[in-house]
Amino acid sequence: MNSILSDRDRDTLERAAGLQALRTADQVRQWAGAASYDIASTLAAYVECLGACQALLGDLAAAVKRLGGEG
């Protein structure tokens, strides 16, 4: 059976699963590759995570439109 999801759609869903699994500051720092536990590094990690979430939302919206026949 052929999937209606493209490789890009599957990648988007994998990114979503990875981001939604981040529950603690330590997990966010580790995801972002922060080398320090100071406040500046922690804030930078959260900013990077926010940017990734914003990009992910755009990709999810595009996939929903495409799957809904709008693109």
HULIN-V660498 format. One record per residue. D_CENTER is the distance of its C-alpha to the mean C-alpha in Angstrom with 1 decimal. Layout:
D_CENTER + D_CENTER
This chain:
27.8 + 25.4 + 21.9 + 21.1 + 17.5 + 17.2 + 15.7 + 13.0 + 12.4 + 12.3 + 9.8 + 7.5 + 8.4 + 8.1 + 4.5 + 4.6 + 7.5 + 6.6 + 4.7 + 7.6 + 9.9 + 10.0 + 13.4 + 15.4 + 15.9 + 16.8 + 13.6 + 11.6 + 14.4 + 14.3 + 10.6 + 11.5 + 14.9 + 17.0 + 20.6 + 22.1 + 22.1 + 23.6 + 22.4 + 21.6 + 19.3 + 17.6 + 17.2 + 15.9 + 13.2 + 12.3 + 12.5 + 10.2 + 7.5 + 8.6 + 8.5 + 5.0 + 4.7 + 7.8 + 7.2 + 4.9 + 7.9 + 10.3 + 9.5 + 9.9 + 12.9 + 14.3 + 14.1 + 15.9 + 18.4 + 19.1 + 19.6 + 21.7 + 23.9 + 23.1 + 22.1
